[in-house]
Amino acid sequence: MRHFRTLLAHELRSAALSWNTWAAAGLFLALMGGIHYFALVDAARAPVPRSPVEATLWFFWLPLLCVLPLLTMRTFAEERRSGTLAALLTTPASPAAVVWAKFLAVWIVWALFWLAFAVFPFLAEQRLAGAGAHALGEPAALWGGLCFIAVSGLLHVAIGILCSCVTRSAALAALLAFMSLLALTAAGGALETLPIESWEWLGWLREPAAHLRTFGHLQDFTDGVLDARPLVLYGTGTLLCLGLAVLTVEGQE
Amino acid sequence: MNEAAPLPEAAVVAERLTKRYGSLTAVEDLSFSVAPGEIVGFLGPNGAGKSTTMRILAGTMSGTSGRAAIWGVSVALDPAGAKRHLAYMPENNPLPEDLRVEEYLTLRARLKDVAPDRVAERVRRVMEDCDLTRRASGRLIGQLSKGFRQRVGIADALLAEPRVVILDEPTIGLDPHQILGIRELIRSLRGRMAVLISSHILHEVEQVCDKVVIINRGRLVAQGRTDDLRRELRPEAAFTVVTRADAAALLAACRAAEPAAGVAAVAGAGAGGWNTFRVTLPADSPARDKLADALVGAGLALREIAEERFGLEDIFLAATRRAPGEGRRS
């Protein structure tokens, strides 16, 4: 992992100067701003089961599917296409250092996007709470939700990085990431809705289903429930994806 | 240079290198070496396996079998160790378009383990050496001409003062002025770094290199110093002779000096009755050095006699025509 810091600094700098990052940031803030606006409007009309912040966070899958692939698609695919990845690997920098630096840079950018989103509830609280409206949301729910985004984001970003490693086309990498993230998110939701308990032959799915309930994890985090299982799932999934990414980069000829 | 260490016998070793893609063999049983400080031209027709061999030596591709070593370090067993002694500029010289030249070289210097307090100095030095300081240092690489991009690639290769530099077609796409500049730059590396350079400009290679390695269809067909290869591959010595004598008289005079000599008319009598002939002698004939004396001694009116040059191009053509494996040198 020598040269990791040099590579990470380079990746962060490149991300900050890339139009791609700013376009993704604009799309992300527009999406989340719009969702939060409608959540506030809904909350103002009638009592709702979830606070506007929680309702907005419930839509985390939208930027996850539409914005995150934009951040990860170029990391390796573009460099493979232009040949700069091969040139980078002629230096003593190891493939592992390259993969981890790109992964961490995208994860930091993703986390910064969500921190920027946190400004919306804060502004809404400042502007509206004093007008007699009911509580706009517990700060704990916001920070819990952001913790979920940060933890699950490790795996989501790692999946995007792996998808970018396996192709020279950034568009294809984005498509692969979109489908993989959709499958991961929807699989958890689908398994949650299946009446597994009543189907004996599906009993073996009970345990994996308990692990993959993505929206359940979000609920746990916003409720302040700390469960070790999602941490293990996202941690091991991240390590697996990044390990495969390193092997893919090493094996590229 | 890096830390003082005993010189290995060879800076680059390729030992029975083989690379197969399924049923296609790109490189087969290829062996050669480059001594420390030596500049070696790596030649072959398109598709001969030059770039594949260079990639294997640079560690960006693994060979199917055989051994590659850089400065005594096995590329397969210790790739990071080998890379510390090596700089490689690939054929199409891929560079990030969105970085400025100085930023790119600074990043590469850090990745190549240049001491932090020497990074700025080394970047400035290679930019001066490659004539990048005035016209390119602050520009985005994506805005540079092909010539300047090649210079950036070479500057990158020289940044960490490696023991071994591998340059795949470094002068491709350059204008004559730029080629001259790159040639001088490469010449200046002689004795300091071992350089393995592939190029299609054979005249260029002949001017710069101490030795050539010629491959064809992935196999070694010749290697050695150009003078040695000339002796080995040249079938005969040929002279252009302009004389007033006729073919029979010229042949008689030549045969007096070398019984195996041959004469062929090139052009008939021109103004003043001068004829042009091509005289051939065995390449190792002692008469080769005294043919002019022999013709003058025979009383022939001689206006011109010149030995035809057997350049690297002829060596290349002769070597690549013969069967792989035939007449290899080591």
Interface residues (C-beta under 8 A of the other chain):
Chain A: R2 H3 T6 L7 H10 S14 L17 S18 S82 G83 T84 A86 A87 L88 L89 T90 T91 P92 A93 S94 E253
Chain B: R55 A58 G59 T60 M61 S62 A80 K83 R84 L86 A87 Y88 P90 N92 P94 L95 P96 E97 D98 L107 R108 R110 L111 K112 D113
